[in-house]
Amino acid sequence: MRRLLTLSSFLLLLSIILVWWNNSRQPKPIELIPTLTGQPEYCLTCHADLPKISASHPVETFGCVTCHGGERLALNADLAHSSMRGGANPSDLSVVEASCGGTNCHSGSEADDRHHIQRVTTSIQSTYAGAIASIRFTFGAQVDLTPRYGINAVTDDETQTGITSLLAFDPLSEANPSIQKFGEECLTCHINAMPREGEDYSRQTGCSACHSVGEHTLTTAIPYTQCNTCHNRGNYDLRTMTFTKRDDHPILRIDDYYQPIGVFTKCEYTLDCIDCHTRSESMGDGDIHKDQASIEYVQCKTCHGTLDELPLTKTLTDPNDIAFTLAFLNPVIDLKLGDTILVTEKGEPLWNIRILPNGTYEMYGKATRQYFTFRPVMGTACEQNPDEQESHYCHECHAVEH
Amino acid sequence: MTDLSRRDFLKLLRSGFLYISGALALGGLLRFLDYEPNPAPQTEFDLGPASNFPLGSRTLLSDPPAVLLHTQSGFSALSLVCTHLGCTLEDQENGFTCPCHGSRFDAKGNVTHRPAEKPLQSLRVEVTDEGNLRLFTA
């Protein structure tokens, strides 16, 4: 009996020593108290080496949990990560409202221009409504091209396009095998879905599909290569509903920039997509649109004008003009009150293009910071027909051979 | 020297094990009870002797982020935490700028550029009986 008691007391001591030893092996917590929440987080204990995500989201202010979720005081990895939103990507559209929303963040009002999530979730990039409607119409599942389905169900109570809602597209409920195969093979480009496997397609989902160019980064200086992860990696064959990867391995940017069959001017392949295409074109404007063509509107004349008209301009007189905010977030140009910038037909600021005293224009590449100057068409020897102002007419003379 | 019997040795060993176990367990319990995972944020800051901040001085503080002013009216302070989302403001000519989202405030803390909508928080400053300055953030 005494032996048993001695053995038990030894085992008790051994157990307690093991607990102490195991506890002493735990990493010393690195505490962060973000100013936004005032609540301690221990995430940096393991993640101190992550690059800063962006100047607008400093970890000292936001911490990690505001965006990522997770158990802020846990030191065990499994427990700490157990309630994270969207895995490593809190911007995935399935969780984006909880991660990135909030009236002071990305689901504010349209008046404040902070309705980013509403814009993205109703955008063509997210709904794929045009492609779905087109395929269903082609294979007889609907009588016209009116969009009825999106990747996810979505509503717009303040529609400007007449489209108030889309139902969630379910390929398995379709009778036509081609539409079913479309569902299986052709839905990896919309930003709700992970892309195809392969380095060329590497991107995240949700906001990060466009805004995360590297590990743990967010940027508005989006290079064309990021757009290429969806827009230039190959073609869908609608006869077989299969995707054919590009196999030409382009070396020159002009070949890499667009589909090999494209015809483009020098500026189109020198600049990045976001230098010409506006925020509403690429990220949506808050309304549900029927297809890509109905949201894209910028053409050559938007910047160059026509024989009869100069491009539209706007002199910045309001310090709260959205142009200043955009230039602040991507400081490629030092905009000042009194500067005159170009604007689109819809009034969107082309904030990286400023008129010079001699009537020409200067432009800073949003992704490359390259400096360009250009002049308007008016007053040149251009012989364009005033009724033919679409870009493809400009290409007839200005396309670059390649 | 008295030889320990086997029985006494085991008794001594057993007692030792139990005492050490008890001490370690008590230490662990105290450590557990003493652990504060959610400490209340500091709201009072000792800034040192008031004489360090002469009349007319304008001093930027880093912890807490604030600007301390000593005018004819006495000591006053403005928080340099942006009222939009809490980033620390940068001192600029004629005011302060938020490096995160571009809000701007004039020297008195009024918003001159959104997205911030509220003015900067005025902080209470007191001179203690010992002549030190204390800053209160809440």
Interface residues (C-beta under 8 A of the other chain):
Chain A: R2 R3 L5 T6 S9 F10 L12 L13 I16 I17 V19 W20 I33 P34 T35 L36 G38 Q39 P40 A55 S56 H57 P58 E60 T61 F62 L73 N104 C105 D112 R114 P319 N320 F324 T325 F328 L329
Chain B: R7 L10 K11 L13 R14 F17 L18 I20 S21 L24 A25 G28 P37 N38 P39 P41 V81 H84 L85 G86 C87 T88 P99 C100 H101 G102 R104 T112 H113 R114 P115
